[in-house]
Amino acid sequence: MTRPILFVISDEEQDWIHTIHPEFEFKGGQPPRSLVGHLHFNYAPPQRAATTTNRDPLTSRIRDSYNIEVLFDEPRLAYSFLPAVRELDGRIEKSGQIHGVANPIDMHITSQGLMCLCAPLEESECLPNGFCLDRYISELLVPFLYEQSFFEQHGVWPWGTRSHGFLGILESYADLTSSNRSVKPFEARRTLQSVMNPANDRGARWIKKALEADGPPHGHTLCPCGSGKRFRECHPQAFQGLWQLWRDIRDGERHKD
């Protein structure tokens, strides 16, 4: 059975691709099911972005290209409103191997070879009006590929990166709750749905137990990453995110009552 097309690309968006990225090709009929080809970019991070090296972000411009496929009939994650995207030449995985990265997920690539462009909550921050192909490419995909090129060249990430999987989701929630604006109820629910995703396996079970407990999470418990270290010492930001999520869920339940 053919999968439904979840992300329908308008004629205007297709014209934009043909004009700005003519090396891309839509495939799978009309509306297209995928976008395949080499994404060329000439990118430097914004001035506010801090690098992990002594290099000035403004002078760290990189011109590069990656052979990729964007899948309009497959979501990035079960709870995502972004299409899945993968790199076709295995370059990212090879870059990790060259620099001693044993696990591809630490290159922000899933076991299915899909790119982890951002945490789920950051999707609505980058694309507040929903999926839009030009912003998806320019504000999420190109910066992600820039990071990969920078790492390939220098062996370090240009700025701090989050943990992979449910720990990274909790870290993003900690960032959100530390900002000046109040957290909306749907953001707590979406984060809960994300970390409880069965694909997280052991992590989802661990988080479910922690969030259903009568008391708040304890930082002295062993970190769910399996390191054997205490949670608050191994992944302190993820612990803060879990603690805040536990509190926000309880507050939401009280408001319903």
Secondary structure as UniProt FT lines:
FT   HELIX           11..20
FT   TURN            22..23
FT   STRAND          24..27
FT   STRAND          34..43
FT   TURN            47..48
FT   HELIX           57..59
FT   STRAND          62..75
FT   TURN            78..79
FT   STRAND          83..87
FT   HELIX           91..98
FT   TURN            99..100
FT   HELIX           104..107
FT   TURN            111..112
FT   STRAND          114..115
FT   HELIX           120..126
FT   TURN            128..129
FT   HELIX           133..135
FT   HELIX           136..141
FT   HELIX           142..154
FT   HELIX           166..178
FT   HELIX           185..195
FT   HELIX           198..200
FT   HELIX           202..212
FT   TURN            219..220
FT   TURN            224..225
FT   HELIX           231..234
FT   HELIX           236..256
//
